[in-house]
Amino acid sequence: MAQHLTKQDFLDKVFDFENEKEWKFKGERPCIIDFYADWCGPCKMVAPILDELSTEYEGKMDVFKIDTEAEQELAGAFGVQSIPSILFIPKEGKPQMAQGALPKDSFLSAMKDILSVE
C-alpha cells in the first residue's frame, strides 16, 4: 500500500525544501509521489494502480501519497495546480512531474525511464 506523507514526513524522507536550495533526495529507493484529494475522481482511478505497483515493486521503490487539501504547503512547494499530479523521483537526478490519471503502462514506462526500476 502507498504510504501517506505529512509535511514532516516529506522533509524527513524525501527532501528538506525548507533548508536545502538544491534538490537532494533523502530516500533509500526511487519513489513515486501521488498528489491527490479525496474528492478528485481521476485520483480515485490512479489509487489502485499505485497500490498494485507498491506491492509488485516492494523493496525496489516506494510509493507515497500526499493529500493536497491537508498539505497545501507541500503542493505549493511543487507547483501542483491540477490533480492528480504524479512526481517520479529517481535515486540520482532530478524529479519529474506528470499530470493526470495515467494508465498503468505509463507508470511502468516512467518507472523504467525515470526511476530505472523494472
N, C-alpha and C positions, 0 to 999 in steps of 0.2 A: 504493500500500500504506500501511496505517496505520503510524505510527512508534511504536516502543516508548519510553516515558519512564522514566527513573530519577528518584529524588527530586531530584537536582541539576538534571536537565533541566527538571523541572517548575518548580523555583524560578527557573530562568533564562528559560524560555519562556512560562510560564503565570502563575504567581502566587507571590510570595515570602511564604508564610504564616508564615515564621519571624520576619520583620522588619516586615511590614505587618499592621496590625489591620483596616483597611478593605479590602474587595475592590478590587484594582487589577490589571486584566488586562494582561499584558505582550505578548501576541501581536499579530501584524500582521493576522491574519484571524480570524474566528469559528472556533470549533473544537468538536469532539465528542471527549470522552474516555471510553473504554471501560474500566471497572474489571472485570477478569476473572481467572480462574485456569485453568490448563491442564486440570484435572480436571473442570471445570464443563461439563456437557452443553449447557445453553442458551447458554453463552458461545460454544460452537462453532457454533451456529446463527447468531449475530449477526456473527461474524467475517467471513464472505464478503460480507455486506451492507455492512459498514463499508469493506471493501477496495474494493468496487464504487463506493461513494459517494466515497471518497477519490480515485479515478481520474476519475469523472464530474465532480466539482466541484473538481478540482485548480486551485489559484490563487484559488479563491473562499473555501475554508475548509480547515482542517487536521483530520486525524483522528489521534488518539493512543490508545495502549493502555497501561494500567498493570496489571502483574501484581501482584495483591493479596497473593500469597504472598511475593514478593520485596520489595514496597514496602508493608509493613504500616503504616508511619507515615503514608504518603500516604492510604491507605484510611481510616485512623483520623481524619485531619485533616478528611475529608469525610463522616465518619459512615457509611461504607459498611458495611452489615450483611448485605446479600444481593447476590449477583452473578448475572448481570451487572447493574451499575449504570452508567447512561449519563449523563454530565454534558454538558449543552449550554451552551456559553459564548459569548454574543454579544460583539461588539466593544465595545458600550456596554451597561451594565446588569448585573444580577446573573445568575449562572449558575443553571440549573435542572436538577435531577436527576430521572431517570426510572429505574424499576427493572423488571427482567425482560427477556426476549428479545422485543424489539419487531420487528414486521414492517417491511418497507421503507417501506410507506405511512406508518407512524407516524413514522419518521425524516424522511421528506420533509415531513410536516406540521410537525414540530418545527423543522426547518431553516428553513422559511418563517416560522413564527410567532415563534420564539425568536431565531433567528440572522439573520433577514432574508436568507436565501440561497435563491435559486430557480434 
